[in-house]
Amino acid sequence: MSATQDNNSEEIQMFRDMVLRFLEQEVLPHYNTWEKNHKMPREMWNTLGSAGMLLVDFPEKYGAADASFEVCQMIQEEMCRLGFHGLATGYNIHANIVAPYVLNIGTKEQHDRWLPGMVSGEVLTALAMTEPGAGSDVAGMRTSAIKEGDEYVLNGSKTFITNGNDADMIIVCAKTDIHVGSKGISLFLVDTSLPGFSTGKPIEKMGQHCSDTAELFFENMRIPSNALLGEEGKGFVYLMQELPRERLGCAVQAIGHAQGALDLTCDYVKDRKAFGQTVSQFQNTRFKLAQCQTELELCRALLEKHMAKYKTGEMTVTDAAMLKLAATEMQLTMVNECLQLFGGYGYTDEYPISRFYRDARIQTIYAGSSEIMKEVIARGILGR
């Protein structure tokens, strides 16, 4: 192990200990209530910020810890391992997706306005791409932003937006030229306190109940021209540039969540008895768990490979698609196998494995469905 790897390992372990203490004290006692209420308190983001857990891999000048990229990924992995997938999804959007957009594409003025608040939790963010009639087909979006003097007039709607109801700033994808398809898409840092913005009734979901998922509406919303993120018409390019990190984050969550499901299941089958022996003594149980462990480790190895490539700027869109496809499909299969080993108890809310099952299902759908991932991979192989 090199000195750099050793230092990274020490840093990650130090942060992991802090993260686990925080989750045990601030999240575990309340999480079941949040799930039942289908709502996590907005103040939780301030608590996360006060604990130094938001944008941890960002520069100190914004109030962040300037930790390694791996620390940011570890935080959401641990959240998922402990069964807090809804929290991890909101965290991924805010700290692992929106924040890099602002840092990598934004101006100094935009950095200074938004990043300190995002670090502290005073500013919660969201990313608004999906529309009622345009999900994976980003080029088919209808939301428009028409330039009028020193402002843009924003009209349209978005749906399935994580953090959308509570967000203070949202990166909105909109057409600034409706005639040129994906080449007419631009990105905007939208202050949700401005007139013309509204949200619909919170979207009730199959799983990740405490995760804030919203429908957004923009009605003649006037936003200043300096809200434009990057250059006009380059929104699709920016999306393709930043999507790999988003999909890598989904894979991190998948691996953490699958590990958590496996841990729960191993504990259960060693305790549960049937036909005069523990369930762990049945060959079927042992073979199922052996297969689960093997598939998990294969995906973990793939994740480590592509995280290393991401850090050096070598991770491609195809790499990210393969990683997300493999990890999230493994997650669904593994959580299903684990729930089966719980028998009837696995179908009850009394046992956390049922929540693991519900929460996992969205992973092969958002951030690009498995079908889209396969198409991306095929294009990478065939060149078209």
DRENZA-318045 format. One record per residue (C-alpha): residue number from 1; x, y, z. Coordinates in steps of 0.25 Angstrom, whole numbers, plus 2048, in hexadecimal, padded with zeros to 3 digits. Example, Ala and Ser with C-alpha at 12.3 -4.5 7.8 and 13.67 -1.06 7.14 Angstrom:
REM DRENZA-318045
BABA resi  xx  yy  zz
BABA    1 831 7EE 81F
BABA    2 837 7FC 81D
This chain:
REM DRENZA-318045
BABA resi  xx  yy  zz
BABA    1 800 800 800
BABA    2 805 80E 7FC
BABA    3 807 819 806
BABA    4 7FB 820 7FF
BABA    5 7F2 814 800
BABA    6 7F6 813 80F
BABA    7 7F2 821 811
BABA    8 7E5 820 80A
BABA    9 7E2 813 812
BABA   10 7E5 81B 81F
BABA   11 7DC 827 81B
BABA   12 7D1 81E 817
BABA   13 7D1 816 824
BABA   14 7D1 823 82C
BABA   15 7C5 829 825
BABA   16 7BE 81B 825
BABA   17 7BF 81B 834
BABA   18 7B9 829 835
BABA   19 7AE 826 82B
BABA   20 7AA 819 832
BABA   21 7A9 821 83F
BABA   22 7A1 82B 839
BABA   23 797 822 832
BABA   24 795 81A 83F
BABA   25 792 826 847
BABA   26 78B 82F 83D
BABA   27 784 826 833
BABA   28 782 818 839
BABA   29 778 81D 844
BABA   30 770 824 83A
BABA   31 770 81D 82D
BABA   32 764 814 82F
BABA   33 75C 820 833
BABA   34 761 828 826
BABA   35 75D 81C 81E
BABA   36 74F 81B 824
BABA   37 74D 82A 822
BABA   38 753 829 814
BABA   39 75B 835 817
BABA   40 769 838 81D
BABA   41 76A 846 824
BABA   42 770 851 81C
BABA   43 779 854 828
BABA   44 780 847 826
BABA   45 788 84D 81B
BABA   46 78D 858 825
BABA   47 791 84D 82F
BABA   48 798 846 824
BABA   49 79F 853 820
BABA   50 7A3 856 82F
BABA   51 7A9 848 830
BABA   52 7B2 84B 824
BABA   53 7AB 840 81B
BABA   54 7A7 848 80F
BABA   55 7B0 84B 803
BABA   56 7BC 844 80B
BABA   57 7C5 844 7FF
BABA   58 7C4 853 7FC
BABA   59 7CE 85D 7FF
BABA   60 7D0 863 80D
BABA   61 7CD 871 807
BABA   62 7BE 86E 806
BABA   63 7BE 868 815
BABA   64 7C0 859 810
BABA   65 7CA 84F 815
BABA   66 7D2 84E 808
BABA   67 7D1 83F 80A
BABA   68 7D3 834 7FF
BABA   69 7C9 831 7F5
BABA   70 7C8 823 7FC
BABA   71 7C3 829 809
BABA   72 7B7 82F 802
BABA   73 7B4 821 7FC
BABA   74 7B6 81A 809
BABA   75 7AC 823 810
BABA   76 7A1 81E 807
BABA   77 7A5 810 807
BABA   78 7A4 810 816
BABA   79 797 816 816
BABA   80 792 80B 80C
BABA   81 799 800 814
BABA   82 791 804 820
BABA   83 784 805 819
BABA   84 783 814 817
BABA   85 781 813 808
BABA   86 777 81F 807
BABA   87 781 828 80F
BABA   88 78C 823 806
BABA   89 785 827 7F9
BABA   90 783 835 7FD
BABA   91 791 836 802
BABA   92 796 831 7F4
BABA   93 78E 83B 7ED
BABA   94 792 847 7F6
BABA   95 7A1 843 7F9
BABA   96 7A5 83A 7EE
BABA   97 79E 83F 7E2
BABA   98 799 84E 7E3
BABA   99 7A5 853 7EA
BABA  100 7AF 84E 7DF
BABA  101 7A7 855 7D4
BABA  102 7A8 862 7DC
BABA  103 7B7 860 7DF
BABA  104 7BB 85B 7D1
BABA  105 7B2 864 7C8
BABA  106 7AE 870 7D0
BABA  107 7B5 87E 7D1
BABA  108 7BC 883 7DE
BABA  109 7AF 88B 7E1
BABA  110 7A7 87F 7E0
BABA  111 7B1 877 7E9
BABA  112 7B1 882 7F3
BABA  113 7A2 883 7F3
BABA  114 79E 874 7F4
BABA  115 7A9 86B 7F9
BABA  116 7AB 871 808
BABA  117 79C 86F 80A
BABA  118 79C 861 804
BABA  119 7A8 85D 80D
BABA  120 7A1 862 81A
BABA  121 793 85C 816
BABA  122 78D 86A 815
BABA  123 78B 868 806
BABA  124 785 85B 802
BABA  125 785 857 7F3
BABA  126 77F 84F 7E8
BABA  127 781 84B 7DA
BABA  128 775 84D 7D0
BABA  129 776 845 7C3
BABA  130 76A 83B 7C3
BABA  131 75D 840 7BE
BABA  132 74F 839 7BD
BABA  133 752 836 7AE
BABA  134 761 835 7AE
BABA  135 769 82D 7B7
BABA  136 775 826 7B1
BABA  137 772 82E 7A4
BABA  138 779 83B 7A9
BABA  139 778 841 79B
BABA  140 769 83F 79B
BABA  141 767 849 7A7
BABA  142 75D 854 7A6
BABA  143 761 85E 7B1
BABA  144 766 86B 7AA
BABA  145 76E 877 7AF
BABA  146 76C 883 7A5
BABA  147 776 88E 7A6
BABA  148 76F 89C 7A8
BABA  149 779 8A7 7AB
BABA  150 782 8A4 7B7
BABA  151 778 898 7BB
BABA  152 773 88B 7B7
BABA  153 765 887 7B8
BABA  154 763 879 7BC
BABA  155 757 871 7B9
BABA  156 754 862 7BB
BABA  157 754 857 7C5
BABA  158 75D 84B 7CA
BABA  159 759 83F 7D2
BABA  160 760 834 7DB
BABA  161 76A 83F 7E0
BABA  162 771 83B 7ED
BABA  163 772 846 7F7
BABA  164 768 84E 7EF
BABA  165 75E 852 7F9
BABA  166 769 857 803
BABA  167 773 85C 7F9
BABA  168 778 86A 7FA
BABA  169 780 869 7ED
BABA  170 77D 860 7E1
BABA  171 785 85E 7D5
BABA  172 77B 85E 7CA
BABA  173 77C 859 7BC
BABA  174 775 861 7B2
BABA  175 774 864 7A3
BABA  176 77A 871 79F
BABA  177 778 86D 790
BABA  178 76C 864 78E
BABA  179 770 861 77F
BABA  180 77E 85A 781
BABA  181 77B 84E 78A
BABA  182 785 84B 794
BABA  183 78E 857 78F
BABA  184 784 860 794
BABA  185 784 85C 7A3
BABA  186 78A 865 7AD
BABA  187 78C 864 7BD
BABA  188 787 86E 7C7
BABA  189 78A 870 7D6
BABA  190 77C 873 7DA
BABA  191 779 87A 7E7
BABA  192 76C 874 7EC
BABA  193 768 880 7F4
BABA  194 765 888 7E7
BABA  195 757 88A 7E2
BABA  196 751 880 7D8
BABA  197 757 874 7DF
BABA  198 74D 869 7E6
BABA  199 74D 85B 7E9
BABA  200 742 851 7E9
BABA  201 73E 847 7F3
BABA  202 749 83E 7F8
BABA  203 74A 831 7EF
BABA  204 747 825 7F7
BABA  205 751 81A 7F3
BABA  206 752 80B 7F5
BABA  207 75F 80C 7FD
BABA  208 769 817 802
BABA  209 75D 81D 809
BABA  210 764 828 811
BABA  211 76B 82D 804
BABA  212 765 83A 7FF
BABA  213 760 837 7F1
BABA  214 759 843 7EA
BABA  215 752 848 7DE
BABA  216 756 856 7DA
BABA  217 74F 861 7D3
BABA  218 755 86E 7CC
BABA  219 74B 878 7C8
BABA  220 751 884 7C1
BABA  221 75C 883 7CB
BABA  222 766 88F 7C9
BABA  223 774 88B 7CC
BABA  224 780 894 7CB
BABA  225 78A 891 7BF
BABA  226 795 88E 7C9
BABA  227 78D 882 7CD
BABA  228 792 87B 7C0
BABA  229 79C 870 7C4
BABA  230 7A7 86F 7BA
BABA  231 7A4 873 7AB
BABA  232 796 874 7A5
BABA  233 793 867 79C
BABA  234 79E 85F 7A3
BABA  235 795 859 7AD
BABA  236 794 84B 7A7
BABA  237 7A4 84B 7A6
BABA  238 7A4 84E 7B5
BABA  239 79A 843 7B8
BABA  240 7A3 839 7B1
BABA  241 7AF 83E 7B8
BABA  242 7A9 83D 7C6
BABA  243 7A1 830 7C4
BABA  244 7AC 827 7C7
BABA  245 7AE 82C 7D5
BABA  246 79F 82A 7D8
BABA  247 79F 81C 7D3
BABA  248 7AB 819 7DB
BABA  249 7A3 81E 7E7
BABA  250 798 814 7E4
BABA  251 7A2 809 7E3
BABA  252 7A8 80D 7F1
BABA  253 79A 80D 7F7
BABA  254 796 7FF 7F0
BABA  255 7A3 7F9 7F6
BABA  256 7A0 7FF 804
BABA  257 792 7FB 804
BABA  258 795 7ED 7FF
BABA  259 79F 7EB 80A
BABA  260 795 7F0 815
BABA  261 78B 7E6 810
BABA  262 795 7DB 810
BABA  263 799 7DF 81E
BABA  264 78B 7DE 823
BABA  265 788 7D1 81C
BABA  266 794 7CA 822
BABA  267 790 7CE 830
BABA  268 782 7C9 82E
BABA  269 785 7BC 828
BABA  270 78F 7B9 833
BABA  271 784 7BB 83D
BABA  272 778 7B6 837
BABA  273 775 7A7 838
BABA  274 76D 79E 830
BABA  275 76B 78F 830
BABA  276 775 78E 83C
BABA  277 780 796 836
BABA  278 784 7A4 833
BABA  279 780 7A9 825
BABA  280 78F 7AC 823
BABA  281 792 79D 823
BABA  282 789 79A 817
BABA  283 792 798 80A
BABA  284 788 7A1 802
BABA  285 78A 7AC 80C
BABA  286 799 7AB 80C
BABA  287 79A 7AA 7FD
BABA  288 791 7B6 7FB
BABA  289 799 7BF 805
BABA  290 7A6 7BA 7FE
BABA  291 7A1 7BE 7F0
BABA  292 79C 7CC 7F6
BABA  293 7AA 7CE 7FC
BABA  294 7B1 7CB 7EF
BABA  295 7A8 7D4 7E7
BABA  296 7AA 7DF 7F1
BABA  297 7B9 7DE 7F1
BABA  298 7BA 7DE 7E2
BABA  299 7B2 7EB 7E1
BABA  300 7BB 7F1 7EC
BABA  301 7C7 7EE 7E4
BABA  302 7C1 7F5 7D8
BABA  303 7BD 801 7E0
BABA  304 7CB 802 7E5
BABA  305 7D1 801 7D7
BABA  306 7C8 80C 7D2
BABA  307 7C9 815 7DE
BABA  308 7D8 815 7DB
BABA  309 7D5 818 7CD
BABA  310 7CC 824 7D1
BABA  311 7D6 82A 7DA
BABA  312 7E0 82B 7CE
BABA  313 7D6 830 7C4
BABA  314 7D6 823 7BC
BABA  315 7C8 81D 7C0
BABA  316 7BF 81D 7B4
BABA  317 7B0 81E 7B2
BABA  318 7B0 80F 7AE
BABA  319 7B8 80C 7BA
BABA  320 7AE 813 7C3
BABA  321 7A2 80C 7BC
BABA  322 7A9 7FE 7BE
BABA  323 7AB 801 7CD
BABA  324 79D 806 7CF
BABA  325 797 7FA 7C8
BABA  326 79F 7F0 7CF
BABA  327 79E 7F5 7DD
BABA  328 78F 7F9 7DD
BABA  329 78B 7EC 7D6
BABA  330 793 7E4 7E0
BABA  331 78D 7EC 7EC
BABA  332 77F 7E9 7E7
BABA  333 782 7DA 7E6
BABA  334 789 7D9 7F3
BABA  335 77F 7E0 7FB
BABA  336 774 7D7 7F5
BABA  337 77C 7CB 7F9
BABA  338 77F 7D0 807
BABA  339 770 7D3 809
BABA  340 76C 7C5 805
BABA  341 775 7BF 810
BABA  342 76D 7C7 81A
BABA  343 761 7C0 816
BABA  344 753 7C6 81A
BABA  345 75A 7CF 824
BABA  346 761 7D6 818
BABA  347 754 7DB 813
BABA  348 751 7E2 81F
BABA  349 755 7F0 823
BABA  350 75A 7EB 831
BABA  351 767 7E6 82A
BABA  352 76F 7F1 822
BABA  353 772 7E7 817
BABA  354 764 7EB 811
BABA  355 769 7FA 810
BABA  356 776 7F6 80A
BABA  357 76D 7EF 7FF
BABA  358 764 7FB 7FD
BABA  359 76F 805 7FD
BABA  360 778 7FD 7F3
BABA  361 76E 7FC 7E8
BABA  362 770 80A 7E2
BABA  363 77F 809 7E0
BABA  364 77D 802 7D3
BABA  365 774 80D 7CE
BABA  366 779 81B 7D2
BABA  367 786 821 7CD
BABA  368 784 819 7C0
BABA  369 77C 80C 7C0
BABA  370 783 7FF 7BE
BABA  371 77E 7FF 7B0
BABA  372 784 80C 7AD
BABA  373 791 808 7B3
BABA  374 791 7FC 7AA
BABA  375 78F 805 79E
BABA  376 79A 80E 7A3
BABA  377 7A4 802 7A4
BABA  378 7A0 7FD 797
BABA  379 7A3 80A 790
BABA  380 7B0 80A 797
BABA  381 7B3 7FC 791
BABA  382 7AE 7FE 783
BABA  383 7B1 80D 782
BABA  384 7A3 811 77F
